[in-house]
């Protein structure tokens, strides 16, 4: 069974959003890569806590004003085919997150956007 494993909160001002979630919920937030376009969020106080971690990302035209959950799958390609067959659409095609895995975004039959995540340390 595939489960949500990562969330993304899109923001016009990622530092302002990071300050909000850090001060309200105590999340630990750190830059991933250069600058503040993508900030990783750790939401647990200790290992084994229930929940998932995620990120705050700079909003752009590819992503709606929403929170997107990424669902862990064995194969992004396979699930893209299943999504299309079930009436969904692929909104952002499969792309590599180097040394981590593959990601794609889709819209379900109700117009909601979700992500697919496939772990692969060889992704390039």
N, C-alpha and C positions, 0 to 999 in steps of 0.2 A: 504494500500500500504506500502511496506517495503522500508526504506530509509537508506542510509549510516549514521552511527552514531559515528564511531570511525575509525581512521586510525592508521597504524603501519608502521614506517620507520625502516628498519633493518640496523644495522651498525656494523662494526667490532670494532669500538671504540665509545661507546655510549656517553662518555663525550665530545669527539671531535665533534660529530654530534650535541649534545646539545648546545655546544658553538656556532657552526655555526648557527643553527636555532634561537637561542636566540639573537645573535648579529645582524643577518641580518633582522629578522622579529619581534624581540621583544617578542617572546614566553616566557611564564613563564614555567620553567621545573623543576620538582621535582622527587626525587626517589619514587618508589612505592615498598615497601618491603625492603629487605636487599640489600645493594650494589647498583651497577649501571647497572644491567642487564635489568631493565625495568624502563624507565623514563617517567612520565606522562607529557603531553604537553597541556597547556592551550593557545589557539590561539586567544582568544577574549580580547579586552580591557575592555568591559563592557557587562553585561547581555543583551541578546537580539540581539547581533551582529550576522550577518549571518555567517554560517560556522560550522565546527565540531572540536572537540578536539581529541587528540590521544596520541600516545606514540612513543618513540624511544626505540627499543628493540635490545638486543644483537643478532647478526646474528648467526644462527647455520644451520645444514644440513636440518632441516625440512622446512626452509623458504627460498625462492629465494631472489635474489638481486633485490628487488622491494619495492614498497609501496603497502600495502594491506589495503583495506577498509573493515570494518566490517558492515554488513547489519543487521539492527534490524528486528527480526522475532518473531512471537508468540511462535513458537516451533522449536528448532533446529532439533529435531527428524523428524518432519513433512517435514521440508525444505530439509533435507538430502535425504529423499525419493524422493522429487520432483526433486532435482538436478540429482540424479542417473537416474530417469525416463526420464529426458530431455537430457541425454547424458554426463553429467558432472561426476566428480569423487570426492570422499571425500578423501582429502589428509592428514588431521589430524582429527581423530574422536572427537566426542563431549567430552569435559572435563569441569570440574567445575572450576570456579573462585570463591573461597569460599566467601560467603556472598554477592556476586554481581550478578552472573549469570552463564550462560553456553556459551561456545564458541566452534566452529568447523571451519575447513578450507576446502575449496573445489577449484577445478580447473574447469573452464568453458570449453565449447567446443572449445575455441580458445587458450587454454593453460594458461589463466590468473588465478592467485590465488586470492581468496576473503575469507573473514571471515563471519561467521554467529554469531550473538549475540542475546541471549535471557536473558532478565533481570529476575533475581530470587534471592531475598535476602536469600532464604533458600538453595541455592546451596552449596553443600559440597563435 
